[in-house]
Amino acid sequence: MTEEHPEPTRISPGTNNTATVFLSSVFSPDEKYLLAGTNTGHIVVWDIESIMVPHSQHKPLCKWKANKAYIYALSFCGSSLLSGGDDCINIWNWDSLVISEFQLPITPTASLSPPLPQNGNFGFGVGAFNYPPEINALSVDVKNNIVYAAVGDSKAYAWELNSGTCVGVFEGHTEYLHTIKVDPANSRLYTGSEDATVRIWDLRTKKTEFVLDSWKANAISGEAGPGEKSKEWISALDVNSNSNWLACGGSTGAHIWYLSYLKYCTYIPTPFAVQALMFQDDGVVVAGNSPNISQWTLDGQLRSQGRIGPSTVYSLSSLAKYPSVIVAAGTQVTVSYSISQSPIFLSIDSLDDK
């Protein structure tokens, strides 16, 4: 009997969502600020030092309208803050924002959009099937000043930030892209899609090197399969700091691959769709359509778990200087000093737009 798993909570421009939902999060390069992107197109900023003070109000420094609608991705490339949403990637001079103490006017220095399709088979407006398509995830090559984007038209794109030139298009997935990770040291790019695969690309040729099909590999390994492949998708992935391990997750749990041999190693079952995951302390932290968060060893043993707060988590972040701290962004933004401890809830009350 096939195990039933819940459909993920999906937010679309046509949905009447009145509550603020946080779809993305990132720390500033100096780790002094936490930023989150919302379903209303706002960026909210908190000061890290105030967050770390117990029993304080944890109110943000500011928020401003950064994109027309949903901000699915936030990233930094040097002093450039990047916000990816339904409309485009907007670029902000972060140093100038900090120096000005986030005073008006807060305007982007540039914007990036995928090239206009040549076949003419598109409409204009927000959404995956219109132009411009949704920017769902970002990953940056800081040394070469290049941003990579997972996009709703089933392709990944690369832009050189100094010139704003599109320097790469990665075609091969058959469905919507949700997640992306660049590994410049090994000239690789990783993308995850609703076609239920992770593709590994050669950055030099822009061609697919390998296709990782976790559900097919899991069935071949003789383990209990998580469901029919036709119902699966990939919504999150991460690669560890040594580029030896890849974790990906989506409709029914998480999967771990050993990249040195392209070997499928572990299936992590979850009773919810996985929306976010990351490597931490030689393990994998997994979250999604549940207020619970868990950390697993690479061989699939549960190390710790706890209630992180939001009913759905779309983004996980951690701090290098506080490695046990986990920020979960979703229906709320919470900070936990460890998975097993009660989280701190961050507020956005009584804050006017910039």
Secondary structure per residue as TSV (DSSP state, phi and psi in degrees):
chain	resnum	aa	ss	phi	psi
A	1	M	-	360.0	130.0
A	2	T	-	-75.5	131.3
A	3	E	-	-71.4	134.4
A	4	E	-	-87.1	135.8
A	5	H	-	-127.4	146.8
A	6	P	-	-70.2	147.3
A	7	E	-	-68.3	147.9
A	8	P	-	-71.7	155.6
A	9	T	-	-76.4	115.6
A	10	R	-	-112.7	137.0
A	11	I	-	-111.2	126.5
A	12	S	-	-129.7	156.5
A	13	P	T	-56.2	-24.6
A	14	G	T	-83.4	-4.7
A	15	T	S	-86.2	138.5
A	16	N	-	-86.8	82.9
A	17	N	-	-100.6	108.0
A	18	T	-	-87.2	-27.8
A	19	A	S	-82.4	149.3
A	20	T	-	-71.6	129.8
A	21	V	-	-122.3	135.6
A	22	F	E	-100.1	115.3
A	23	L	E	-98.9	-14.1
A	24	S	E	-153.2	158.4
A	25	S	E	-154.6	154.3
A	26	V	E	-161.8	151.4
A	27	F	E	-96.7	147.0
A	28	S	-	-65.1	157.2
A	29	P	T	-56.6	-32.5
A	30	D	T	-87.4	1.9
A	31	E	S	58.2	31.4
A	32	K	S	-95.7	-15.9
A	33	Y	E	-135.1	147.3
A	34	L	E	-112.1	132.5
A	35	L	E	-121.4	145.5
A	36	A	E	-136.8	142.1
A	37	G	E	-104.2	142.2
A	38	T	E	-115.8	171.3
A	39	N	T	-73.5	-8.3
A	40	T	T	-98.0	3.4
A	41	G	S	84.3	16.1
A	42	H	E	-98.9	151.2
A	43	I	E	-107.6	129.7
A	44	V	E	-113.5	138.2
A	45	V	E	-123.9	131.3
A	46	W	E	-119.4	149.9
A	47	D	E	-84.6	126.6
A	48	I	H	-62.7	-40.5
A	49	E	H	-61.5	-38.6
A	50	S	H	-70.5	-32.7
A	51	I	H	-64.3	-35.4
A	52	M	T	-79.2	-4.5
A	53	V	S	-87.4	117.4
A	54	P	T	-61.4	142.8
A	55	H	T	68.5	12.1
A	56	S	S	-82.2	173.7
A	57	Q	-	-78.1	-19.9
A	58	H	-	57.5	40.2
A	59	K	-	-83.2	149.3
A	60	P	-	-75.5	163.2
A	61	L	S	-76.8	-38.9
A	62	C	E	-168.0	168.5
A	63	K	E	-146.1	150.9
A	64	W	E	-146.8	156.6
A	65	K	E	-76.1	112.5
A	66	A	-	-106.8	-34.2
A	67	N	S	-134.2	163.6
A	68	K	S	-62.2	-37.2
A	69	A	S	-143.3	-142.5
A	70	Y	-	-53.5	129.0
A	71	I	E	-99.6	102.1
A	72	Y	E	-85.6	-16.9
A	73	A	E	-147.9	139.0
A	74	L	E	-131.7	141.2
A	75	S	E	-157.9	162.1
A	76	F	E	-118.2	141.0
A	77	C	E	-129.9	96.4
A	78	G	T	64.9	-126.8
A	79	S	T	-90.5	5.5
A	80	S	E	-94.9	125.6
A	81	L	E	-93.9	131.4
A	82	L	E	-116.6	131.3
A	83	S	E	-124.1	121.5
A	84	G	E	-109.4	130.1
A	85	G	E	-142.8	-156.2
A	86	D	S	-67.4	-23.1
A	87	D	S	-102.6	-41.6
A	88	C	-	-176.9	-177.0
A	89	I	E	-100.9	119.8
A	90	N	E	-98.4	144.6
A	91	I	E	-116.3	132.1
A	92	W	E	-125.4	141.5
A	93	N	E	-82.0	99.6
A	94	W	H	-64.8	-41.9
A	95	D	H	-58.5	-41.3
A	96	S	H	-66.3	-38.5
A	97	L	H	-63.0	-42.7
A	98	V	H	-67.3	-44.5
A	99	I	H	-61.5	-38.5
A	100	S	T	-81.6	-0.7
A	101	E	T	56.9	38.2
A	102	F	S	60.4	37.8
A	103	Q	-	-86.6	157.4
A	104	L	S	-64.1	149.9
A	105	P	-	-85.8	141.3
A	106	I	-	-105.8	102.6
A	107	T	-	-131.7	148.1
A	108	P	-	-70.4	151.0
A	109	T	S	-85.3	-21.4
A	110	A	E	-165.4	166.1
A	111	S	E	-137.4	148.7
A	112	L	E	-127.7	139.0
A	113	S	-	-139.1	150.4
A	114	P	-	-58.3	152.3
A	115	P	-	-57.6	148.7
A	116	L	-	-64.8	128.7
A	117	P	-	-57.4	143.5
A	118	Q	S	-85.6	-19.7
A	119	N	S	-84.2	-8.1
A	120	G	-	73.3	5.6
A	121	N	-	-91.4	71.5
A	122	F	-	-163.0	165.9
A	123	G	E	-121.5	169.6
A	124	F	E	-99.8	144.3
A	125	G	S	133.3	-177.2
A	126	V	S	-83.5	154.4
A	127	G	S	120.6	159.3
A	128	A	T	-64.0	-28.9
A	129	F	T	-100.5	9.1
A	130	N	E	-116.6	173.5
A	131	Y	E	-110.2	132.7
A	132	P	S	-78.3	149.2
A	133	P	-	-74.4	165.2
A	134	E	-	-64.6	141.0
A	135	I	E	-96.9	107.0
A	136	N	E	-95.9	-23.6
A	137	A	E	-159.3	153.0
A	138	L	E	-130.8	147.9
A	139	S	E	-146.4	143.0
A	140	V	E	-122.9	146.2
A	141	D	E	-104.7	96.6
A	142	V	T	-65.4	-40.5
A	143	K	T	-60.2	-42.8
A	144	N	T	-98.2	2.6
A	145	N	T	57.7	47.9
A	146	I	E	-122.4	136.5
A	147	V	E	-110.2	137.4
A	148	Y	E	-112.6	139.4
A	149	A	E	-129.4	135.7
A	150	A	E	-91.4	125.0
A	151	V	E	-124.4	154.5
A	152	G	T	-71.6	-5.7
A	153	D	T	-92.1	15.5
A	154	S	S	76.3	12.8
A	155	K	-	-121.0	161.4
A	156	A	E	-112.3	148.2
A	157	Y	E	-129.9	155.5
A	158	A	E	-129.5	136.1
A	159	W	E	-126.1	140.5
A	160	E	E	-86.4	121.9
A	161	L	T	-73.9	-29.8
A	162	N	T	-64.1	-41.2
A	163	S	T	-100.0	-19.2
A	164	G	T	75.6	13.8
A	165	T	E	-83.4	135.7
A	166	C	E	-75.0	117.2
A	167	V	E	-110.9	4.7
A	168	G	E	-169.6	139.7
A	169	V	E	-128.4	129.1
A	170	F	E	-114.0	107.0
A	171	E	-	-113.9	135.5
A	172	G	-	167.8	-35.3
A	173	H	-	-64.8	153.3
A	174	T	S	-104.7	-5.7
A	175	E	S	-138.0	171.1
A	176	Y	-	-39.3	132.1
A	177	L	E	-92.9	135.9
A	178	H	E	-109.6	-29.1
A	179	T	E	-148.0	154.0
A	180	I	E	-155.7	148.2
A	181	K	E	-150.0	126.6
A	182	V	E	-102.1	142.2
A	183	D	E	-126.9	80.7
A	184	P	G	-60.4	-34.7
A	185	A	G	-60.9	-30.5
A	186	N	G	-110.1	11.6
A	187	S	T	54.2	43.3
A	188	R	E	-127.4	151.7
A	189	L	E	-129.7	137.6
A	190	Y	E	-117.2	133.2
A	191	T	E	-133.6	146.7
A	192	G	E	-125.1	143.4
A	193	S	E	-139.2	166.6
A	194	E	T	-71.9	-4.2
A	195	D	T	-81.4	7.6
A	196	A	S	74.1	17.9
A	197	T	-	-124.6	157.6
A	198	V	E	-108.4	129.0
A	199	R	E	-106.3	139.9
A	200	I	E	-108.1	121.2
A	201	W	E	-110.2	148.5
A	202	D	E	-87.9	118.5
A	203	L	T	-64.3	-25.2
A	204	R	T	-77.2	-40.0
A	205	T	T	-98.6	-14.7
A	206	K	T	64.2	22.4
A	207	K	E	-109.8	155.3
A	208	T	E	-71.1	128.3
A	209	E	E	-89.0	-46.7
A	210	F	E	-145.3	152.1
A	211	V	E	-119.1	121.8
A	212	L	E	-100.8	116.5
A	213	D	-	-111.0	96.2
A	214	S	H	-64.7	-37.0
A	215	W	H	-72.1	-39.1
A	216	K	H	-66.2	-44.4
A	217	A	H	-63.4	-37.9
A	218	N	H	-65.1	-40.6
A	219	A	H	-66.5	-39.3
A	220	I	H	-66.4	-32.9
A	221	S	T	-71.0	-12.2
A	222	G	T	90.3	1.1
A	223	E	S	-77.7	168.4
A	224	A	-	-68.3	115.7
A	225	G	-	-68.0	145.9
A	226	P	-	-84.2	4.3
A	227	G	S	140.4	174.9
A	228	E	-	-72.8	140.0
A	229	K	G	-60.1	-30.3
A	230	S	G	-63.1	-17.5
A	231	K	G	-101.5	4.1
A	232	E	-	-101.5	160.1
A	233	W	-	-158.1	164.8
A	234	I	E	-110.9	124.7
A	235	S	E	-119.1	-10.0
A	236	A	E	-151.8	146.2
A	237	L	E	-152.7	159.6
A	238	D	E	-152.5	153.5
A	239	V	E	-122.9	135.5
A	240	N	-	-72.2	170.7
A	241	S	T	-64.1	-25.1
A	242	N	T	-92.7	0.2
A	243	S	S	60.1	27.3
A	244	N	-	-93.8	-27.7
A	245	W	E	-126.7	143.1
A	246	L	E	-125.2	134.2
A	247	A	E	-118.4	138.1
A	248	C	E	-140.8	155.3
A	249	G	E	-152.6	164.3
A	250	G	E	-174.3	-121.6
A	251	S	T	-61.8	-38.2
A	252	T	T	-139.3	74.3
A	253	G	E	93.1	-169.3
A	254	A	E	-124.0	158.6
A	255	H	E	-135.0	146.2
A	256	I	E	-125.1	130.5
A	257	W	E	-118.2	143.2
A	258	Y	E	-94.5	109.4
A	259	L	T	-71.3	-28.8
A	260	S	T	-59.0	-32.5
A	261	Y	T	-118.1	6.8
A	262	L	T	49.9	46.0
A	263	K	E	-104.8	128.3
A	264	Y	E	-74.5	127.9
A	265	C	E	-115.3	-45.5
A	266	T	E	-143.2	136.8
A	267	Y	E	-109.5	126.7
A	268	I	E	-108.7	106.4
A	269	P	-	-75.1	138.2
A	270	T	-	-133.6	146.6
A	271	P	S	-81.5	15.2
A	272	F	S	-145.2	162.0
A	273	A	-	-72.7	134.0
A	274	V	E	-82.9	123.4
A	275	Q	E	-107.6	-21.7
A	276	A	E	-151.6	144.2
A	277	L	E	-154.8	160.6
A	278	M	E	-160.4	153.5
A	279	F	E	-79.1	138.6
A	280	Q	E	-158.4	130.7
A	281	D	T	52.4	50.0
A	282	D	T	58.1	28.5
A	283	G	E	-144.5	-173.7
A	284	V	E	-124.6	127.2
A	285	V	E	-94.5	130.4
A	286	V	E	-125.2	135.8
A	287	A	E	-149.7	166.1
A	288	G	E	176.6	-128.8
A	289	N	S	-79.9	58.6
A	290	S	S	-165.9	148.8
A	291	P	S	-75.9	-3.3
A	292	N	E	-96.1	146.5
A	293	I	E	-129.0	147.2
A	294	S	E	-142.1	152.6
A	295	Q	E	-118.8	135.1
A	296	W	E	-124.4	147.9
A	297	T	E	-74.5	166.3
A	298	L	T	-68.1	-19.0
A	299	D	T	-97.2	13.1
A	300	G	S	89.2	18.6
A	301	Q	-	-93.1	133.6
A	302	L	E	-70.2	121.1
A	303	R	E	-93.8	-45.1
A	304	S	E	-160.3	159.0
A	305	Q	E	-154.9	158.6
A	306	G	E	-170.3	173.2
A	307	R	E	-93.0	111.6
A	308	I	-	-82.8	-24.2
A	309	G	S	127.9	-69.7
A	310	P	-	-62.4	145.2
A	311	S	S	-69.9	-24.7
A	312	T	S	-138.1	136.6
A	313	V	E	-113.2	124.8
A	314	Y	E	-105.7	-17.2
A	315	S	E	-149.6	139.6
A	316	L	E	-122.2	140.6
A	317	S	E	-139.5	153.5
A	318	S	E	-139.9	161.0
A	319	L	-	-107.2	136.8
A	320	A	S	-66.2	-38.3
A	321	K	S	-82.4	-15.5
A	322	Y	S	-128.7	75.0
A	323	P	T	-63.4	-21.4
A	324	S	T	-86.7	-10.7
A	325	V	-	-75.9	134.7
A	326	I	E	-125.9	128.8
A	327	V	E	-104.5	126.6
A	328	A	E	-114.8	125.4
A	329	A	E	-114.5	131.3
A	330	G	E	-171.0	-121.9
A	331	T	S	-67.7	-14.9
A	332	Q	S	-146.8	173.7
A	333	V	E	-114.7	125.6
A	334	T	E	-129.4	152.5
A	335	V	E	-120.9	127.6
A	336	S	E	-122.3	133.6
A	337	Y	S	-74.5	-22.5
A	338	S	S	-160.8	163.7
A	339	I	T	-61.2	-34.5
A	340	S	T	-82.3	-8.5
A	341	Q	S	-97.5	155.9
A	342	S	-	-66.2	139.1
A	343	P	-	-80.2	161.1
A	344	I	E	-96.4	130.6
A	345	F	E	-95.5	126.4
A	346	L	-	-90.4	141.3
A	347	S	-	-103.4	150.5
A	348	I	-	-124.6	15.9
A	349	D	T	-66.6	148.3
A	350	S	T	58.4	41.2
A	351	L	-	-126.1	119.8
A	352	D	-	-84.1	155.0
A	353	D	B	-67.0	148.4
A	354	K	-	-87.9	360.0
